[in-house]
């Protein structure tokens, strides 16, 4: 790929670190995997991966530039995402408040996937990240095939990271630790989701 301005291993490493850093997606995947098992965690992670891929395709088609040029579109998605994160924070804090009196219901197969998809599609920073990496990594005259190849390898990296979270946090020792300290985990997740919502609400649109 002669159109790449940086070595591919370096690009993938940076993308993996950014995707795997603590955030709404990784928090939700880990929490679901611990509470409801590996299958549900993987389905939710699959929804996140598909959501990321949708934003990646949209950015390749120029939608990120449209969003930068039309701040109202960014604002609409931003408020939707912040509201969804507040909803997740409220659920976690309510569960922590009631403790064992509230039994967490396992989400349906489609529900887990849809939750992951909605989580990523309501995060406008995701498409800006895709747009930024295309702009920084690819040369100005990059061929469409180079954009497609970069999209594929980045999507594969995201898949490994997010599905890996589901596998890791559904392991027996971690799941057992979650069950022993469920109230503390719920409180932590609630606070972190609330902080993520506040961060999204105060995010600035930058070209």
C-alpha positions in Angstrom: 0.0 0.0 0.0 2.1 2.8 -1.3 -0.6 5.4 -0.4 0.0 4.9 3.3 2.0 7.7 4.9 2.9 5.5 8.0 3.9 1.8 8.4 0.8 -0.4 8.7 1.8 -2.1 12.0 2.2 1.3 13.6 -1.3 2.3 12.3 -2.9 -0.9 13.6 -1.2 -0.6 17.0 -2.4 2.9 17.5 -6.0 2.0 16.3 -6.0 -1.0 18.7 -4.8 1.1 21.7 -7.4 3.8 21.0 -10.2 1.3 20.6 -9.3 -0.7 23.6 -8.9 2.2 26.0 -11.6 2.6 28.6 -14.8 4.1 27.1 -18.5 3.5 26.6 -18.1 0.6 24.2 -15.5 -1.3 26.3 -17.3 -0.6 29.5 -20.6 -2.0 28.1 -19.0 -5.0 26.6 -17.1 -5.9 29.7 -20.2 -5.3 31.9 -22.4 -7.4 29.7 -19.9 -10.2 29.4 -19.4 -10.4 33.2 -23.1 -10.2 34.0 -24.7 -12.3 31.2 -21.9 -14.5 29.9 -19.7 -14.8 26.8 -22.4 -15.3 24.2 -24.2 -12.1 25.1 -20.9 -10.2 25.4 -19.9 -11.3 21.9 -23.2 -10.3 20.5 -23.0 -6.9 22.0 -19.4 -6.6 20.8 -20.5 -7.6 17.3 -23.0 -4.7 17.4 -20.2 -2.3 18.3 -18.0 -3.6 15.5 -20.8 -3.2 12.9 -21.5 0.3 14.2 -17.8 1.1 13.8 -17.8 -0.3 10.3 -20.9 1.8 9.3 -19.1 4.9 10.5 -15.9 3.9 8.7 -17.8 3.5 5.4 -19.6 6.8 6.0 -16.4 8.6 6.6 -14.9 7.1 3.4 -17.8 8.4 1.5 -17.2 11.9 2.9 -19.9 12.0 5.6 -17.4 13.1 8.3 -16.7 16.2 6.2 -20.4 16.8 5.9 -20.8 16.6 9.7 -17.9 19.1 10.2 -19.6 21.5 7.7 -23.0 21.1 9.4 -22.6 21.4 13.1 -26.3 20.8 13.8 -25.8 17.2 12.6 -23.0 16.6 15.0 -25.0 18.2 17.8 -28.0 16.0 17.1 -26.0 12.8 17.3 -24.0 14.1 20.2 -27.1 14.7 22.3 -28.6 11.4 21.4 -25.4 9.6 22.4 -25.2 11.6 25.7 -28.8 10.7 26.5 -28.2 7.0 25.8 -25.2 7.0 28.1 -27.2 8.7 30.8 -29.8 6.0 30.4 -27.1 3.3 30.9 -25.8 5.2 33.9 -29.2 5.4 35.5 -29.8 1.6 35.0 -26.4 0.8 36.6 -26.9 3.2 39.5 -30.4 1.9 40.2 -29.1 -1.6 40.2 -26.4 -0.6 42.7 -28.9 1.2 44.9 -31.2 -1.8 45.1 -28.3 -4.3 45.4 -29.4 -7.9 45.2 -33.0 -7.0 45.3 -32.9 -6.2 41.5 -32.2 -9.2 39.4 -30.5 -8.3 36.1 -32.4 -9.8 33.1 -30.4 -11.3 30.3 -30.9 -9.3 27.1 -32.2 -11.1 24.0 -29.9 -12.0 21.2 -31.0 -9.2 19.0 -31.3 -6.9 22.0 -27.6 -7.3 22.9 -26.5 -6.7 19.3 -28.8 -3.7 19.0 -27.5 -2.2 22.2 -23.9 -2.4 20.9 -25.0 -1.0 17.5 -26.9 1.9 19.1 -24.0 2.7 21.5 -21.6 3.2 18.6 -24.0 4.9 16.1 -24.8 7.5 18.7 -21.2 8.4 19.2 -20.3 11.2 16.7 -16.7 11.1 17.7 -16.4 7.6 16.1 -17.0 8.9 12.6 -14.6 11.8 13.2 -12.0 9.3 14.3 -12.4 7.4 11.1 -12.2 10.6 9.1 -9.1 11.7 10.9 -7.3 8.4 10.4 -8.1 8.5 6.7 -6.8 12.0 6.4 -3.7 11.5 8.4 -2.7 8.0 7.2 -3.5 8.1 3.5 -1.9 10.4 0.9 -4.0 13.0 -0.8 -4.2 11.1 -4.0 -4.8 7.7 -2.4 -6.6 5.2 -4.7 -10.1 3.9 -3.7 -8.6 0.4 -3.3 -6.2 1.8 -0.7 -9.0 3.3 1.3 -10.9 0.0 1.1 -7.9 -2.0 2.3 -7.3 0.4 5.2 -10.9 0.2 6.2 -10.8 -3.6 6.2 -7.7 -4.0 8.3 -8.9 -1.3 10.8 -12.3 -3.0 11.0 -10.6 -6.4 11.6 -8.4 -4.8 14.3 -11.6 -3.4 16.0 -13.2 -6.8 15.8 -10.2 -8.4 17.6 -10.2 -5.8 20.3 -14.0 -5.7 21.1 -14.6 -9.4 20.8 -11.4 -9.9 22.8 -13.0 -7.8 25.6 -16.0 -10.1 25.6 -14.0 -13.2 25.8 -11.7 -11.8 28.5 -14.4 -10.5 30.8 -16.5 -13.5 30.5 -13.8 -15.8 31.9 -14.7 -17.7 35.0 -12.5 -15.9 37.5 -13.6 -12.4 36.4 -17.3 -13.4 36.1 -17.1 -14.9 39.7 -15.5 -11.6 41.0 -18.3 -9.7 39.4 -20.9 -11.8 41.1 -19.2 -11.3 44.5 -19.0 -7.5 44.1 -21.9 -6.8 41.7 -23.1 -3.7 43.6 -19.7 -2.2 43.5 -19.3 -2.9 39.8 -22.8 -1.4 39.1 -21.9 1.7 41.0 -18.6 2.0 39.1 -20.2 1.5 35.7 -22.9 4.0 36.6 -20.4 6.7 37.5 -18.2 6.0 34.4 -21.2 6.0 32.1 -22.3 9.3 33.6 -18.8 10.8 33.1 -18.8 9.6 29.5 -22.1 11.3 28.9 -20.8 14.5 30.4 -17.6 14.3 28.3 -19.7 13.8 25.2 -21.9 16.7 26.1 -18.9 19.0 26.4 -17.2 17.7 23.2 -16.3 20.2 20.6 -16.6 19.8 16.9 -13.2 20.3 15.3 -12.4 20.0 11.6 
